[in-house]
Amino acid sequence: MEEKCQCMQKTKERTRQEHKKLINRLSRIEGQIRGIKGMVENDAYCTDIMRQVAAVNAALNSFNKELLAAHIKTCVAQDIRNGNDEVIDDLLEVLRKLMK
């Protein structure tokens, strides 16, 4: 299946495999968040909760890295090839937000 970037329309067609991989990661993160909520509800010790929060942060960062790499390889590369250098400013803005 050929990847098509439709970034200017703010959509992105992903392969079935890409879609499944991203959704599975998000589902695991969602489960971790529910686990943290349960820990708070059950009065778990603070540092135990913070360790789980750190694990969720790491999982989200990993998710973002994967998504960013795919975005650069597909959307950004295609837009640059098509002469749309504005995509670089958009990418820089996203990177600024990710690096806060």
N, C-alpha and C positions, 0 to 999 in steps of 0.2 A: 504494500500500500504506500503510495507516494504521500509524503507529508506536505501539506499545504498550509502556509501561514496566512492568516487573515487578520493580522494584528491591527490594521487600520480600522477594521470593523469591530475590534475588541473581542474577537473570538479566536479560538485556535483549535483546529481539527487535529486530534491526537489519534495515534494508532490504538487499536484495541489493547495491545500490550502496555503501552504508555499509560493509558487510562486506568487499566486494572492496577498497575504498579502504584500510581499516585493515590488511587482510592484506598488500596490496602494500607499504605503508609498512614493516610489520614485516619482510617478506622482504628489502627493501633494507637495513634496519638489520642484519639477520642476515648479509647478505653483507658489510657493512662490518666486522662483528665478525670474520668469517672472514678478511677481508683483514688485520686487525690481528694476528690469531693468526699468519698467514703471515709478516707482517713480523717478529714476535718470533722465529719459528722460523728466519728467514733473517738474523737479527742486524742488522736495519735500525737506522739511527741513531735515538737516543732521541727527539729533537725531531720527527722524521718520524712516529714512532709516536704521540707526544703530539698532533700535529696531527690525526691520524686519530681519536684518541680524542675530541678536542674536536668533531670533525664528528659522531661518533656521539652524543655528549651533546646536541648541537644538534638532531639528528634525533629523538632520544627526547623532548626538550622539545617539539618541534613536534607529535609524535604525542600527547603528553599534553595540549597545548593544544586540539587538535582533539577529542579524546575528552572533555575537560572541558566544552568548549562544547556538545557534543551532549548530555552528561549534564545540564547545567543546563537546556537548552532542552526536554528531554523529561522525564527522571525527576524532577528537582528541581521543575520547574514543575508537573508533574502531581501530585506528592505535596503540594505546598503548596495547590494548588486543592482537593485532597481533604481538607485540614485536617491533614495530617501534617507538622507543623513540625519533627519530629525529624530530618528529612532535612537540615535546615540545619546541625545539629551534626555530622552525618556529613560533609557537604561541607566544613565548616570544618576538621575533622580531616584530611581528605584534602589540603586546601590547605596546612595546617601541614607535612605530610610532603613535599609537593612543593616547598616553599619552604626546605627545609633547606639 
